[in-house]
Amino acid sequence: MAGIQVEVQDELEANRERLEAILARLPAGNVTLLYASRERRLNNAAVLKEYIESMS
């Protein structure tokens, strides 16, 4: 998953305000991450989940 991880992390760093909006909603409860890939483990939502979990 290394290739997609780098792409998504670069995109997150370039759009920090969108990441901040997601992080701001976490204390209120669950946040649903959607993806449009047939691959359950190789998609942007999975990388975003890992990224967010690594921040805490």
Phi and psi in degrees as a GROMACS rama.xvg file:
@    title "Ramachandran Plot"
@    xaxis  label "Phi"
@    yaxis  label "Psi"
@TYPE xy
-57.5037  -42.3144  ALA-2
-61.2482  -49.067  GLY-3
-69.3598  -32.5854  ILE-4
-61.0828  -44.8579  GLN-5
-63.4508  -44.2307  VAL-6
-61.4513  -47.6795  GLU-7
-67.5858  -41.6817  VAL-8
-64.2896  -38.9865  GLN-9
-62.4769  -41.4294  ASP-10
-66.0455  -39.4908  GLU-11
-63.4221  -42.3172  LEU-12
-66.9102  -33.5317  GLU-13
-75.7403  -22.0759  ALA-14
-124.545  53.8368  ASN-15
-56.1574  -34.4116  ARG-16
-64.7697  -31.3495  GLU-17
-70.6284  -40.1167  ARG-18
-63.3611  -42.6308  LEU-19
-60.1094  -38.092  GLU-20
-64.0878  -39.8312  ALA-21
-67.0143  -45.9353  ILE-22
-62.0069  -34.8018  LEU-23
-66.1128  -24.9162  ALA-24
-87.6683  -14.9185  ARG-25
-59.4158  -43.1918  LEU-26
-62.2194  -22.703  PRO-27
-79.067  -14.7216  ALA-28
144.547  -153.33  GLY-29
-68.9954  146.572  ASN-30
-119.745  127.752  VAL-31
-93.4927  126.138  THR-32
-107.858  124.212  LEU-33
-104.043  153.02  LEU-34
-145.419  158.228  TYR-35
-117.715  30.5543  ALA-36
-106.433  148.599  SER-37
-76.7825  -17.7755  ARG-38
-88.4523  116.625  GLU-39
-71.3576  -29.0153  ARG-40
-99.103  -19.2251  ARG-41
-113.941  80.4711  LEU-42
-153.897  165.868  ASN-43
-66.788  -30.8684  ASN-44
-67.2478  -39.0447  ALA-45
-64.9569  -41.4077  ALA-46
-67.3267  -41.742  VAL-47
-61.5255  -42.4613  LEU-48
-59.2362  -47.7112  LYS-49
-61.0358  -42.3286  GLU-50
-61.6885  -47.5308  TYR-51
-63.7579  -43.7454  ILE-52
-63.9902  -33.2151  GLU-53
-72.4373  -17.6022  SER-54
-79.4041  -20.1955  MET-55
